[in-house]
């Protein structure tokens, strides 16, 4: 029998899948707690994320940059830069990205955030669902993206 956390994650992923269809994003669920999501950038190129949602919602997902052809994770050529959201360290700078926490990932720019209370960190804003996170990434790719890291 599924746990409450598993059921919540399942419904969040289903809502994201439906949202992806509406926006013509490329969505692929890899297992019950991870998926890839491809979205366009303002220059017409596409970027793909690999989200690992184990432990959601007690801790935020890990949003990696992903190359669906080579299966490379967080390679500079697959990583967007621009604004403060697409951080120069190669991670999405948001409390809802586990990789933004220095205690989780050495590239993480924040040692001033506590991962256990990620939903109450002011910079989280209303971005607490997987669909909202994906929408924010898509918005930033269309607005703030300037170049590839590598």
C-alpha positions in Angstrom: 0.0 0.0 0.0 1.3 3.5 -0.9 2.2 5.9 1.8 0.7 9.4 2.1 4.0 10.9 0.8 4.0 8.6 -2.2 0.4 9.4 -3.1 1.1 13.2 -2.8 4.1 12.8 -5.1 2.1 10.7 -7.5 -0.6 13.4 -7.8 2.0 16.2 -8.1 3.8 14.4 -11.0 0.4 13.7 -12.7 -0.5 17.4 -12.5 2.9 18.3 -13.9 2.5 15.8 -16.7 -0.8 17.4 -17.7 0.8 20.9 -17.5 3.6 19.7 -19.7 1.2 18.5 -22.3 -0.6 21.9 -22.4 2.7 23.7 -22.9 4.3 21.2 -25.3 7.1 20.4 -22.9 8.7 17.0 -23.3 7.9 15.0 -20.1 9.2 11.5 -19.3 8.7 9.8 -16.0 11.7 7.6 -15.2 10.5 6.0 -12.0 7.9 6.9 -9.3 10.2 9.7 -7.9 12.0 11.1 -10.9 11.3 12.5 -14.4 12.8 14.5 -17.2 11.3 17.7 -18.6 12.4 19.5 -21.7 11.5 23.1 -22.3 12.3 25.8 -24.8 14.6 28.8 -24.2 14.2 32.3 -25.7 16.8 31.6 -28.4 14.8 28.6 -29.7 17.1 26.0 -28.1 15.8 23.5 -25.5 17.0 22.5 -22.1 16.1 19.4 -20.2 15.9 19.0 -16.4 16.2 15.7 -14.5 14.2 16.0 -11.3 14.8 13.6 -8.4 11.9 13.9 -6.0 12.8 11.3 -3.4 11.8 12.6 0.0 9.3 15.2 -1.4 7.8 17.2 0.2 9.8 17.0 3.4 12.7 18.2 1.2 12.6 19.7 -2.2 13.5 18.0 -5.5 17.0 18.0 -6.9 16.7 19.8 -10.3 19.6 18.7 -12.5 20.4 19.8 -16.0 20.2 16.7 -18.3 21.1 15.7 -21.8 18.6 13.2 -23.1 20.9 12.0 -25.9 24.1 11.4 -23.9 22.4 10.9 -20.5 25.0 13.4 -19.1 23.9 15.2 -15.9 24.9 18.8 -15.1 27.3 19.1 -18.1 28.2 22.7 -18.8 27.0 22.6 -22.4 23.5 21.5 -21.1 23.4 24.2 -18.4 21.8 27.6 -18.9 23.1 30.9 -17.5 21.3 34.1 -16.9 20.2 36.3 -14.1 20.5 35.1 -10.5 18.1 32.2 -11.1 20.5 30.3 -13.4 23.4 30.5 -11.0 27.0 30.6 -12.4 27.7 27.5 -10.3 25.4 25.5 -12.6 22.4 25.1 -10.3 18.9 26.6 -10.2 19.1 29.1 -7.4 15.8 28.6 -5.6 14.8 27.1 -2.1 12.7 24.5 -4.0 15.9 23.0 -5.6 17.8 20.7 -3.2 21.0 21.4 -5.2 20.9 25.1 -4.1 21.8 24.1 -0.6 25.6 24.0 0.0 25.1 21.3 2.6 23.6 19.0 -0.2 25.7 20.0 -3.2 29.1 21.8 -3.1 28.0 24.0 -6.0 25.0 25.2 -3.9 25.2 28.9 -3.4 23.2 28.9 -0.1 24.5 27.9 3.3 22.0 30.4 4.8 18.9 28.3 4.0 17.7 25.3 6.0 16.4 22.5 3.7 13.9 21.2 6.3 11.9 24.4 6.1 12.2 25.1 2.4 8.5 25.8 1.9 8.7 28.8 4.4 11.8 30.4 3.1 10.6 33.8 1.7 12.3 33.3 -1.7 10.1 30.2 -2.2 7.1 32.4 -2.8 4.2 30.3 -4.1 6.5 27.8 -5.7 5.6 24.7 -3.7 4.3 22.3 -6.3 6.2 20.5 -9.1 4.0 22.2 -11.7 4.8 25.6 -10.2 8.5 24.8 -10.1 8.5 23.7 -13.8 6.5 26.8 -14.8 9.1 29.0 -13.1 12.0 27.2 -14.8 10.2 27.6 -18.2 9.5 31.3 -17.5 13.2 31.9 -16.7 14.3 30.1 -19.8 12.2 32.4 -21.9 13.1 35.6 -20.0 16.5 35.4 -18.2 18.5 32.8 -20.2 21.5 34.4 -21.8 23.9 31.6 -22.8 25.1 28.1 -22.1 27.6 27.5 -19.4 30.0 25.6 -21.6 
